[in-house]
Amino acid sequence: DFMVLTGNDLAIDMVMWGSDYLLGLSTFAPDAFALRDRLWLDGDPDFYELNDLLQELGAFTFRSPVPGYRHDAAMFLHARGWITHDGVVAGAVTRPESDRAVLVDIARRVEEWVS
């Protein structure tokens, strides 16, 4: 059987064309991705709004230099209260402090969807 698989964190809407995915981005908000996928399966038009929010998160966090997404992930997960600190291992690419406000805002909007 032929299967379409994607690991493209900048094209998270591939699920609309039947693609399974293995996305680093989904680890930021597995609850939101699960909700998004249920909305798609149910044909709920709210899918598009939530998908756009998750795409915004992906475009912001996976920008160049791409390895910086790890620090953004830590800041995002910390903002959601899922981890106790937002540090990354020594030598990892870090993002500027200004990313925090953007990630806190996106985390707040994600929480509105999943709570």
Residue, then its C-alpha position, 0 to 999 in steps of 0.5 A: d500500500f502506498m502511504v503519504l507521510t510527512g515530517n514537514d513542520l511547516a506544512i501541518d495541513m497535510v492531514m487534509w490530504g490523507s497524510d500521516y505525520l510525524l511532526g516535532l511540532s506536535t510535541f509542543a501541543p499534542d492535546a491541540f493536535a488531537l483536537r485538530d485531528r478530531l475536528w477534521l475527522d468530524g468535518d467541523p469547520d473549526f478545524y481550520e481556525l485551530n490548524d491556522l493557530l498551530q501553523e502559526l506556532g510552527a512557522f514561528t518556532f521552526r524559522s531559521p536557524v531551525p535548531g532553535y525550535r528546541h529552545d522555543a519548545a522549552m519556552f512554550l512548554h514552560a508557558r503551558g506549565w508542562i515543564t519546570h524550566d525552559g533551559v536547553v542543553a549547553g551548546a544548543v541554539t537558543r532563541p532571543e528573549s523576545d520569543r517568550a511573549v509571542l510563545v506565551d500568547i500562542a500558548r494562551r490561545v492554544e489553552e483556550w481551545v483545549s480547556 
